[in-house]
């Protein structure tokens, strides 16, 4: 049977019209959430101006699926520690928890599996149990399942991060929270409502927060270095000098560090960013760091101050710039004060200082030229 006389474009057009080789389109579905049913959480990288430079940050966001209020924060990195810090702040912001928290299949929360077979890491499961909710993950490729939290990222990038500059992460997160308060009170056309008004109806369906919520912290073991500092994420924090070479326990909280050795504890403000900075408390400063005490004046300098205080400045310059050893030079200058009349000596010293002359032998000849024949006076001619 011979080949049909038809061009390739005509053949492909026929296949498209008849649906050959193509799955039939499926009707788009819609997710409907009841009040207090689900919160969606995700992260996205963005660029932000923090600390005078533009840098990459991780934006963590959470949205209640029924009422749509938004809460987000910025972090330099996003590990399980930052995830627990964020979720604790988000639940406090919403003043309660939904029954489910939908996440992607990130290793930050997931220990193994995907979608319905996802198993959260033990520490994340314990965190969820404390608040009474359950972590769930959407199936791979089902991006629409987390659309509630995915959509606001572009809105954050174009409306919050654009044109803003932040002193540090604490400043950025404080502004982010205030911005969320304002946005959540704004009318949204796509839901035809104000999120804050819908949240008022959803709030009674949320799981109440526990009466006592332990602070989120991360535990470290460190050895104090020979300089009396503990190194944590490139930053160094001071401890008492007696702790040098000892193993200490470091508890890293959201905004502080607690360094413990036995029953003693040292508290520091936590540096969120790893910038290689050294933090020293005043009580841990070594006395040498305050500046060494100035040495006492030499006996010759004290005697010179008593006999000719107007020559003290020249004597100090003589010590710094003269060629002779300091004590010998001061003794020679003191001899000139004791042996020669005061006025010729003062005039000679003034000329020597003006020309930067600190050779005392030449200074003595200058004095001799001024007193002419009175070389060894029996009394002070100036008086």
C-alpha positions as CSV (number, residue, x, y, z in Angstrom):
1,X,0.0,0.0,0.0
2,X,1.6,3.3,-1.0
3,X,2.1,6.3,1.3
4,X,-0.6,8.9,1.4
5,X,0.3,12.1,-0.4
6,X,0.0,14.5,2.6
7,X,2.5,16.9,4.1
8,X,3.8,16.7,7.6
9,X,2.1,20.0,8.8
10,X,-1.2,18.8,7.4
11,X,-0.8,15.5,9.3
12,X,0.0,17.1,12.6
13,X,-2.9,19.5,12.3
14,X,-5.2,16.6,11.7
15,X,-3.9,14.8,14.8
16,X,-4.4,17.9,16.9
17,X,-8.0,18.4,15.7
18,X,-8.9,14.8,16.3
19,X,-7.1,14.6,19.6
20,X,-4.8,11.8,18.5
21,X,-1.8,11.3,20.8
22,X,-3.1,13.8,23.4
23,X,-4.9,13.2,26.7
24,X,-8.4,14.7,26.8
25,X,-8.6,17.9,28.9
26,X,-9.8,17.4,32.4
27,X,-12.1,19.7,34.2
28,X,-10.4,22.0,36.7
29,X,-11.3,21.4,40.3
30,X,-11.6,23.7,43.2
31,X,-10.5,23.3,46.8
32,X,-12.9,24.3,49.4
33,X,-11.8,24.7,53.0
34,X,-13.9,24.9,56.2
35,X,-13.0,27.3,59.0
36,X,-10.1,26.0,61.1
37,X,-9.3,23.2,58.7
38,X,-6.0,24.0,57.1
39,X,-3.0,26.3,57.1
40,X,-0.5,26.3,54.2
41,X,3.1,27.0,54.8
42,X,6.0,27.4,52.3
43,X,9.3,29.2,51.7
44,X,10.7,31.1,48.7
45,X,14.0,32.8,48.0
46,X,14.0,36.5,47.5
47,X,16.6,39.4,47.3
48,X,16.4,42.1,50.0
49,X,18.5,45.1,51.1
50,X,19.6,44.2,54.6
51,X,22.4,45.8,56.5
52,X,23.4,48.1,53.6
53,X,23.7,45.4,51.0
54,X,21.4,43.4,48.8
55,X,21.5,39.7,49.6
56,X,19.5,36.5,49.2
57,X,17.0,35.7,52.0
58,X,14.5,33.0,52.7
59,X,10.9,34.2,53.0
60,X,8.7,31.9,55.1
61,X,5.0,32.4,54.7
62,X,1.8,31.0,56.2
63,X,-1.9,31.5,55.2
64,X,-5.1,30.3,56.7
65,X,-7.0,28.7,53.9
66,X,-10.5,29.8,54.8
67,X,-10.0,33.5,55.8
68,X,-6.7,34.1,53.9
69,X,-4.8,36.2,56.4
70,X,-1.1,36.4,55.6
71,X,1.9,36.2,57.9
72,X,5.6,36.0,56.7
73,X,9.1,36.5,58.0
74,X,12.7,36.7,56.5
75,X,15.6,34.5,57.5
76,X,19.2,34.2,56.3
77,X,18.8,30.4,56.1
78,X,15.9,28.1,56.8
79,X,16.6,25.0,58.8
80,X,14.3,23.1,61.2
81,X,15.3,25.6,63.9
82,X,14.1,28.5,61.8
83,X,11.0,26.6,60.8
84,X,10.0,26.0,64.4
85,X,10.7,29.6,65.2
86,X,8.5,30.8,62.3
87,X,5.6,28.4,63.0
88,X,5.6,29.4,66.7
89,X,5.4,33.1,65.6
90,X,2.8,32.4,63.0
91,X,0.6,30.4,65.5
92,X,1.0,33.3,68.0
93,X,0.0,35.8,65.3
94,X,-3.1,33.8,64.4
95,X,-3.8,33.1,68.1
96,X,-4.4,29.4,67.4
97,X,-3.8,26.5,65.1
98,X,-5.8,24.7,62.3
99,X,-6.1,21.0,62.3
100,X,-3.7,20.5,59.4
101,X,-0.6,22.4,58.2
102,X,0.0,21.7,54.5
103,X,3.7,21.9,53.5
104,X,5.7,20.9,50.4
105,X,8.0,17.9,50.4
106,X,11.0,19.7,51.8
107,X,13.5,17.9,54.0
108,X,13.2,20.6,56.6
109,X,10.0,19.0,57.8
110,X,9.8,15.7,56.0
111,X,11.9,12.7,57.2
112,X,10.8,10.3,54.4
113,X,8.0,9.8,51.9
114,X,6.0,12.2,49.8
115,X,2.3,13.3,49.7
116,X,0.0,11.1,51.7
117,X,2.9,8.7,52.7
118,X,5.0,11.6,54.1
119,X,6.4,11.1,57.6
120,X,7.6,14.2,59.4
121,X,10.9,14.3,61.3
122,X,10.5,13.3,64.9
123,X,11.3,16.8,66.3
124,X,8.8,18.4,63.9
125,X,6.2,15.8,64.8
126,X,6.7,16.6,68.5
127,X,6.4,20.3,67.7
128,X,3.1,19.7,65.9
129,X,1.8,17.5,68.7
130,X,2.5,20.3,71.2
131,X,0.2,22.6,69.3
132,X,-2.4,20.0,68.4
133,X,-2.1,20.0,64.6
134,X,-0.8,17.6,61.9
135,X,1.7,18.1,59.1
136,X,0.5,17.1,55.6
137,X,2.3,17.2,52.3
138,X,0.8,17.6,48.8
139,X,1.5,15.0,46.1
140,X,4.5,15.6,43.8
141,X,3.5,17.8,40.9
142,X,0.2,19.0,42.5
143,X,1.3,22.6,42.9
144,X,-2.3,23.8,42.9
145,X,-2.8,22.0,46.3
146,X,-0.7,24.7,48.0
147,X,-1.9,27.7,45.9
148,X,-3.1,29.6,48.9
149,X,0.5,30.2,50.1
150,X,2.3,30.1,46.7
151,X,0.3,33.1,45.3
152,X,1.4,35.7,47.9
153,X,5.1,35.3,47.3
154,X,5.0,37.4,44.2
155,X,2.8,39.9,46.0
156,X,5.4,40.1,48.8
157,X,8.3,40.6,46.3
158,X,6.6,43.4,44.3
159,X,4.9,45.2,47.2
160,X,6.9,44.7,50.4
161,X,10.5,44.0,49.3
162,X,10.6,46.5,46.4
163,X,12.3,49.7,47.4
164,X,12.6,48.9,51.1
165,X,15.9,48.8,53.1
166,X,16.3,47.2,56.4
167,X,18.9,47.7,59.2
168,X,18.9,44.0,60.1
169,X,16.7,41.0,60.1
170,X,14.9,42.1,63.3
171,X,14.0,45.4,61.6
172,X,12.9,43.5,58.4
173,X,10.6,41.1,60.4
174,X,9.1,43.9,62.5
175,X,8.2,45.8,59.3
176,X,6.9,42.5,57.7
177,X,4.5,41.9,60.7
178,X,3.2,45.5,60.6
179,X,2.8,45.2,56.8
180,X,0.8,42.0,57.2
181,X,-1.5,43.8,59.8
182,X,-2.3,46.4,57.2
183,X,-2.7,44.1,54.2
184,X,-5.0,41.7,56.2
185,X,-7.4,44.6,56.8
186,X,-7.6,45.5,53.1
187,X,-10.4,44.3,50.8
188,X,-9.3,41.5,48.4
189,X,-11.1,41.3,45.0
190,X,-10.3,37.7,44.4
191,X,-12.1,36.6,47.6
192,X,-14.5,39.6,47.6
193,X,-13.9,40.1,51.3
194,X,-11.5,41.5,53.9
195,X,-9.3,38.7,55.4
196,X,-9.5,40.2,58.9
197,X,-13.3,40.1,58.8
198,X,-13.3,36.5,57.7
199,X,-10.7,35.6,60.3
200,X,-13.0,36.9,63.0
201,X,-15.4,34.1,62.0
202,X,-12.7,31.5,61.7
203,X,-10.9,32.3,64.9
204,X,-13.4,30.4,67.1
205,X,-12.7,27.3,65.1
206,X,-9.0,27.3,65.7
207,X,-7.3,25.0,68.2
208,X,-6.4,27.2,71.2
209,X,-2.7,27.7,72.0
210,X,-1.3,25.7,75.0
211,X,-1.4,27.5,78.3
212,X,2.4,27.2,78.5
213,X,4.5,27.0,75.3
214,X,8.3,26.3,75.9
215,X,10.6,28.6,73.9
216,X,12.1,27.1,70.8
217,X,15.8,26.6,71.2
218,X,18.7,24.7,69.7
219,X,21.3,23.0,71.8
220,X,25.1,23.0,71.1
221,X,28.2,21.7,72.8
222,X,31.3,24.0,72.5
223,X,34.8,24.2,73.9
224,X,35.9,27.7,75.1
225,X,39.0,28.8,73.1
226,X,42.2,30.2,74.6
227,X,40.9,33.8,74.1
228,X,37.8,33.2,76.2
229,X,35.2,33.0,73.4
230,X,32.6,30.4,72.2
231,X,32.3,30.1,68.5
232,X,28.8,29.7,67.0
233,X,28.1,30.0,63.3
234,X,31.3,32.1,62.7
235,X,30.3,34.5,65.5
236,X,32.2,34.5,68.8
237,X,30.7,35.2,72.2
238,X,32.7,36.0,75.4
239,X,32.7,34.0,78.6
240,X,34.7,34.3,81.9
241,X,38.4,33.6,81.5
242,X,38.1,30.8,84.1
243,X,36.1,28.8,81.5
244,X,39.0,28.5,79.0
245,X,39.4,25.0,77.6
246,X,36.1,23.8,79.3
247,X,33.2,22.3,77.5
248,X,30.1,24.5,77.8
249,X,26.4,24.0,76.8
250,X,25.0,26.7,74.5
251,X,21.2,27.2,74.2
252,X,20.4,29.2,71.1
253,X,17.0,30.9,71.4
254,X,15.3,33.3,68.9
255,X,16.9,36.5,70.1
256,X,19.5,35.4,72.8
257,X,22.1,32.8,73.7
258,X,22.5,31.1,77.1
259,X,26.0,29.7,77.7
260,X,26.1,27.4,80.8
261,X,29.0,25.9,82.7
262,X,27.9,24.0,85.8
263,X,25.4,26.3,87.6
264,X,26.7,29.5,86.0
265,X,25.1,31.0,83.0
266,X,26.2,33.8,80.6
267,X,23.5,35.5,78.4
268,X,24.2,37.2,75.0
269,X,22.1,38.9,72.4
270,X,22.0,36.4,69.5
271,X,23.4,37.6,66.1
272,X,21.0,36.2,63.5
273,X,23.4,36.5,60.7
274,X,26.7,34.7,60.4
275,X,29.0,37.7,60.0
276,X,32.1,36.6,61.9
277,X,31.5,39.2,64.6
278,X,33.0,39.1,68.1
279,X,30.7,40.0,71.0
280,X,32.3,40.8,74.4
281,X,30.5,41.7,77.6
282,X,32.1,44.4,79.8
283,X,32.7,42.0,82.6
284,X,34.7,39.7,80.3
285,X,37.1,42.3,79.1
286,X,40.7,41.7,80.1
287,X,42.4,44.6,82.0
288,X,45.0,44.9,79.2
289,X,42.1,45.6,76.8
290,X,41.3,48.8,78.7
291,X,44.7,50.2,77.9
292,X,47.9,49.8,79.8
293,X,48.6,52.3,82.6
294,X,50.9,55.1,81.6
295,X,54.4,54.6,83.1
296,X,55.4,56.9,85.9
297,X,57.5,59.9,84.9
298,X,61.3,59.5,85.3
299,X,63.0,61.2,88.2
300,X,64.9,63.5,85.8
301,X,61.6,64.5,84.1
302,X,60.0,65.2,87.5
303,X,63.0,67.3,88.6
304,X,62.9,69.2,85.3
305,X,59.2,70.0,85.8
306,X,60.0,71.5,89.1
307,X,63.0,73.6,87.9
308,X,61.9,74.6,84.4
309,X,58.3,73.7,83.6
310,X,58.4,75.7,80.4
311,X,60.9,73.1,79.0
312,X,58.8,70.0,79.6
313,X,57.3,69.9,76.1
314,X,60.8,70.1,74.6
315,X,61.9,67.3,77.0
316,X,59.1,65.0,75.8
317,X,60.0,65.6,72.2
318,X,63.6,65.0,73.1
319,X,62.7,61.6,74.5
320,X,60.7,60.7,71.4
321,X,63.0,62.1,68.7
322,X,66.4,62.4,70.2
323,X,69.3,60.1,69.3
324,X,70.5,59.5,72.9
325,X,69.0,57.1,75.4
326,X,66.1,58.9,77.1
327,X,67.5,58.9,80.6
328,X,70.9,60.2,79.4
329,X,69.3,62.9,77.3
330,X,67.1,64.1,80.2
331,X,70.1,64.2,82.6
332,X,72.0,66.3,80.1
333,X,69.1,68.7,79.7
334,X,68.7,68.9,83.4
335,X,72.5,69.8,83.7
336,X,72.0,72.6,81.3
337,X,69.1,74.0,83.4
338,X,71.2,73.8,86.5
339,X,74.4,75.3,85.1
340,X,73.3,78.0,82.6
341,X,71.2,81.2,83.0
342,X,67.5,80.7,82.4
343,X,66.8,83.3,79.7
344,X,69.6,82.3,77.2
345,X,68.6,78.7,77.8
346,X,65.0,79.3,77.1
347,X,65.8,81.3,73.9
348,X,68.1,78.6,72.7
349,X,65.5,75.8,73.3
350,X,62.9,77.8,71.5
351,X,65.1,78.1,68.4
352,X,66.0,74.4,68.6
353,X,62.4,73.4,68.9
354,X,61.5,75.6,65.9
355,X,64.1,73.9,63.7
356,X,63.5,70.4,65.1
357,X,67.0,70.3,66.7
358,X,67.4,67.7,69.4
359,X,71.2,67.5,69.6
360,X,72.0,68.7,73.1
361,X,75.7,69.3,72.3
362,X,74.6,71.9,69.6
363,X,72.0,73.2,72.0
364,X,74.7,73.9,74.6
365,X,76.9,75.8,72.0
366,X,73.8,77.9,71.2
367,X,73.5,78.8,74.9
368,X,77.2,79.6,75.2
369,X,77.0,82.0,72.3
370,X,74.1,83.8,74.0
371,X,75.8,84.3,77.4
372,X,79.2,85.2,75.9
373,X,81.6,85.7,78.8
374,X,79.3,84.6,81.6
375,X,80.0,80.9,81.2
376,X,79.9,79.7,84.9
377,X,77.7,82.1,86.7
378,X,77.7,82.1,90.5
379,X,74.0,83.1,90.6
380,X,71.0,83.0,88.2
381,X,71.5,86.1,85.9
382,X,67.8,85.9,85.0
383,X,66.9,86.7,88.5
